[in-house]
């Protein structure tokens, strides 16, 4: 193995000097030595026909180390040789072998180099789906080893449940929530929901403060470990409102399924309001659970049900839920829609809430960061990721991010921070080189990076899809509608867009993978949604006519 390593160094030097033939010879020789060493570590048994070869114990540890730390390196060298020889298909095959033979915990720098090179090769061959798959894998590795200071536009994701003997995933989840500055909020919400005097919690705040993230990656996992009065908690997360009884029922089935319950089979037929209430009541009475219905992005309910008569059935359902013991309701919505809840005080019995649904007892404000807190958070996140920023850069960045009242939106901090790290901007001088409006430039670059991942042939289609995932309501407020694949195709066709089905498949897959767009699984049809209101104005900067002109010109060419 030591001799193999020497040949590996010689191959590395030859590549740096442009001597491709020597590099290939040396890398192949290194692999041959490993293979020979492997053969020598096994000695034949006395009766080869009856017994397998027995390993030579003295040589096994050294060979194991060589395979763990060196084999991937030699394969990576050969992959680079293939690139230099103009053999992209052979290079991709060799790099995939190198990837399979290199564990990030054994050699993290090598693993990342392999992934970066492989991603570039796939992209150059216009295999954008494979290229983006490698990019996502690299992102997961960087997140796992805390090399990424910011999460970008996507939500903080709940981690997979660890094995009983492995607490690392649980620790990672806690770290991400703490890094978002929201651990105290998760604990306060969990405490409220364990108290009988809080049948309702209304989480409200401006767009982009992280309401969805705190629910999905904070509150839901926390409730899994909450046992009010000895009852297990069942968190039911609802994210769609077109047919809200069915949405609630499907979310309930999914939550039960996650807990391993036999009751978690989604019914084939739609459910009516009375049957849904009966099902919820039965579950609380017979399974010794406390159920927490969590309605995320609840402002969308008021967009779907634009008139008061359309909303009254849900209000009746809500009151029925609040009057069932051990059934709690959480409503999370933008603060500019908060006043709609006052409709419940007209014509409904709100004794359970002391006839004051917007009382401070039931509201939970989730706000932006103060500028001083934002500075501390940026320093903490970047130091943990060994991405060190000048203090003057942090001061200038927070000043650019801060609103007129000195607050910083968490979503904007995450998006700008992610692009700052992607462009490796660590000094104030490099930040100011971005122009007169560096913050806006970074956000546009963030979106452009995702669009570029779709490939030059699909870039205008990607921008058009992002535009179509925005709209304005009757009061001329921009918002993020949920649209199915069929909705998007219909709008593209109506506008005369020229595209192939495979192109739209690829664009949606990459937009979802990037975190810019939610995929909301549903029965009978999935829906898509732009991830944050904050990004709506950026997605609408180019007009559909302009995008269509360029899209159709490229398709026609």
Residue pairs with C-beta under 8 A, 6 or more apart in sequence:
1 33
1 34
1 37
1 62
1 63
1 65
1 66
1 70
3 33
4 29
4 30
4 31
4 33
4 34
4 37
4 66
4 70
4 74
5 30
5 66
5 70
7 26
7 27
7 29
7 30
7 33
8 26
8 27
8 30
8 70
8 73
8 74
8 77
10 22
10 26
11 22
11 23
11 24
11 25
11 26
11 27
11 30
11 74
11 77
11 81
12 23
12 77
14 20
14 22
14 23
14 26
15 23
15 77
15 80
15 81
15 84
18 84
20 81
20 84
20 85
23 77
23 80
23 81
23 84
24 78
24 81
26 77
27 74
27 77
27 78
27 81
28 78
30 70
30 74
30 77
31 71
31 74
31 75
31 78
34 63
34 66
34 67
34 70
34 71
34 74
37 59
37 63
37 66
38 63
40 56
40 59
41 55
41 56
41 59
41 60
41 63
42 53
42 54
42 55
42 56
43 53
43 54
43 56
44 53
45 51
45 52
45 53
45 54
67 101
68 103
68 106
69 106
69 107
71 101
72 98
72 99
72 101
72 102
72 107
72 110
72 111
72 114
73 98
73 102
73 107
73 110
75 94
75 95
75 97
75 98
75 101
76 94
76 95
76 98
76 102
76 110
76 113
76 114
76 117
78 94
78 98
79 91
79 92
79 94
79 95
79 97
79 98
79 114
79 117
79 118
80 91
80 117
82 88
82 90
82 91
82 94
83 91
83 117
83 121
88 121
88 124
88 125
89 125
91 121
92 118
92 121
92 122
92 125
95 114
95 117
95 118
95 121
96 118
98 114
99 111
99 114
99 115
99 118
102 110
102 111
102 114
103 111
104 111
104 112
104 141
104 144
104 145
108 141
108 145
111 141
112 138
112 141
112 142
115 134
115 135
115 137
115 138
115 141
116 138
118 134
119 131
119 134
119 135
119 138
120 131
122 128
122 130
122 131
122 134
123 131
123 455
126 455
126 457
128 453
128 454
128 455
128 458
128 506
128 510
129 506
129 509
129 510
131 453
132 453
132 509
132 510
132 513
135 453
136 513
139 148
141 147
142 148
144 172
146 384
146 385
147 385
147 386
147 387
148 385
148 418
148 421
149 381
149 382
149 384
149 385
149 387
149 417
149 418
149 421
150 381
150 413
150 414
150 415
150 417
150 418
150 420
150 421
151 176
151 414
151 418
151 515
152 414
152 415
152 418
152 419
152 446
152 514
152 515
153 411
153 414
153 415
153 418
153 446
153 514
153 515
153 516
153 531
153 532
153 535
154 514
154 515
154 516
154 531
155 212
155 213
155 216
155 217
155 515
155 531
156 176
156 177
156 180
156 210
156 213
156 216
156 217
156 218
157 216
157 217
158 173
158 216
158 217
158 220
158 221
159 169
159 170
159 172
159 173
160 169
161 169
162 168
162 169
162 170
173 217
173 221
174 183
176 217
177 183
177 186
177 214
177 217
177 218
179 377
179 380
179 381
179 384
180 210
180 213
180 214
180 410
181 369
181 373
181 377
181 410
182 210
182 213
182 214
182 218
182 366
183 218
185 214
185 218
185 364
185 366
186 214
186 218
186 219
186 222
187 222
188 364
189 201
189 203
189 214
189 218
189 219
189 222
189 330
189 364
190 219
190 222
190 223
190 226
192 198
192 201
192 364
193 201
193 223
193 226
193 228
193 233
193 290
193 292
193 328
193 330
194 226
194 228
195 228
197 361
198 328
198 361
198 362
199 322
199 327
199 328
199 329
199 352
199 353
200 322
200 328
200 329
200 330
200 331
200 353
200 357
200 362
201 328
201 329
201 330
201 331
201 362
201 364
202 330
202 331
202 332
202 333
202 338
202 341
202 357
202 358
202 362
202 363
202 364
203 211
203 214
203 215
203 330
203 331
203 332
203 333
203 364
203 366
204 332
204 333
204 334
204 335
204 338
204 363
204 364
204 365
204 366
205 211
205 334
205 335
205 365
205 366
205 367
205 368
206 334
206 335
206 367
206 368
206 409
207 334
207 409
207 411
207 532
207 533
207 534
208 409
208 410
208 411
208 412
208 532
208 533
208 534
209 366
209 367
209 368
209 409
209 410
209 411
210 366
210 410
210 411
211 296
211 297
211 332
211 333
211 366
212 296
212 297
212 332
214 366
215 237
215 294
215 296
215 330
215 332
216 237
216 296
219 235
219 294
219 330
220 235
220 237
220 294
223 233
223 234
223 235
223 292
224 233
224 235
226 233
227 233
228 290
228 326
229 290
230 288
231 288
231 289
231 290
231 326
232 259
232 288
232 289
232 290
233 289
233 290
233 291
233 292
234 255
234 256
234 259
234 283
234 289
234 290
234 291
234 292
235 255
235 292
235 294
236 248
236 251
236 252
236 255
236 291
236 292
236 293
236 294
237 251
237 255
237 294
237 296
238 244
238 247
238 248
238 251
238 293
238 294
238 295
238 296
239 247
239 251
239 296
239 297
239 518
239 520
240 247
240 300
240 482
240 520
240 522
240 527
241 247
241 298
241 300
241 301
241 304
241 305
242 304
242 482
243 270
244 301
244 314
244 317
245 270
245 271
245 272
245 273
245 276
245 317
246 270
246 271
246 523
247 522
248 276
248 293
249 266
249 267
249 271
249 276
249 279
250 266
250 522
250 523
252 279
252 280
252 283
252 291
253 263
253 264
253 265
253 266
253 267
254 264
254 266
255 264
256 263
256 264
257 264
257 265
258 264
261 287
263 283
263 287
266 523
271 279
273 313
273 316
273 317
276 317
277 317
277 320
277 321
277 324
280 291
280 293
280 321
280 324
280 327
281 324
281 327
283 289
283 291
284 290
284 291
284 324
284 325
284 326
284 327
289 326
290 326
290 327
290 328
291 326
291 327
291 328
292 328
292 329
292 330
293 321
293 327
293 328
293 329
293 330
294 330
294 332
295 301
295 329
295 330
295 331
295 332
296 332
297 332
297 333
298 331
298 332
298 333
298 337
299 333
299 334
299 336
299 337
299 479
300 479
300 482
301 311
301 314
302 311
302 337
302 340
303 473
303 479
303 481
305 311
305 314
306 474
308 343
311 343
312 347
315 343
315 344
315 348
316 348
318 329
318 344
319 344
319 348
319 349
319 350
319 352
321 327
321 329
322 329
322 352
322 353
323 352
331 341
334 533
336 477
338 358
341 357
341 358
342 357
342 358
344 350
344 357
345 355
345 356
345 357
350 356
350 357
353 359
353 362
354 361
367 407
368 403
368 407
368 408
368 409
368 410
369 377
369 407
369 408
369 409
369 410
369 413
370 406
370 407
370 408
371 398
371 399
371 402
371 406
371 407
371 408
374 398
374 401
374 402
374 408
374 413
375 394
375 395
375 398
377 413
378 389
378 394
378 397
378 398
378 413
378 417
379 389
379 394
381 417
382 388
382 389
382 417
382 421
385 421
387 421
387 426
388 426
389 397
389 420
389 426
390 426
390 427
390 428
392 428
393 425
393 426
393 427
393 428
393 431
396 428
396 431
396 432
397 416
397 420
397 431
397 439
398 408
400 438
400 439
401 408
401 409
401 412
401 413
401 416
401 439
402 408
403 409
409 534
411 532
411 534
412 439
412 443
412 534
415 442
415 443
415 446
415 534
415 535
416 439
416 442
416 443
416 446
418 446
419 442
419 443
419 445
419 446
419 449
420 431
420 442
422 445
422 446
422 449
423 442
423 445
425 431
425 434
431 438
432 438
434 441
434 442
435 441
443 538
444 538
447 466
447 516
447 535
447 538
447 539
450 462
450 510
450 511
450 514
450 516
451 459
451 462
451 463
451 466
452 459
453 510
453 514
454 461
454 462
454 506
454 507
454 510
454 511
455 506
457 503
457 554
458 503
458 506
458 507
460 547
460 548
460 550
460 551
460 554
461 497
461 499
461 503
461 504
461 507
461 551
462 507
462 510
462 511
463 539
463 542
463 547
464 492
464 497
464 544
464 547
464 548
464 551
465 488
465 492
465 504
465 507
465 508
465 511
466 511
466 516
466 517
466 530
466 539
467 539
467 540
467 542
467 544
467 547
468 483
468 488
468 491
468 492
468 544
469 480
469 481
469 483
469 488
469 517
469 528
469 529
469 530
469 539
470 478
470 479
470 480
470 481
470 530
470 536
470 539
470 540
471 478
471 479
471 480
471 481
472 478
472 479
473 479
478 533
478 536
478 537
478 540
479 533
479 536
480 529
480 530
480 531
480 532
480 533
480 536
481 529
482 520
482 527
482 528
482 529
483 491
483 527
483 528
483 529
484 525
484 526
484 527
484 528
485 504
485 508
485 525
485 526
485 528
486 525
487 527
488 504
488 508
488 528
489 504
492 499
492 504
495 544
495 548
496 548
496 552
497 548
497 551
497 552
498 551
498 552
498 555
498 556
499 551
499 555
508 517
508 519
508 528
511 517
511 528
512 518
512 519
512 528
515 531
516 530
516 531
516 535
517 528
517 529
517 530
517 531
518 528
518 529
518 530
518 531
519 526
519 527
519 528
520 526
520 527
520 528
520 529
530 536
530 539
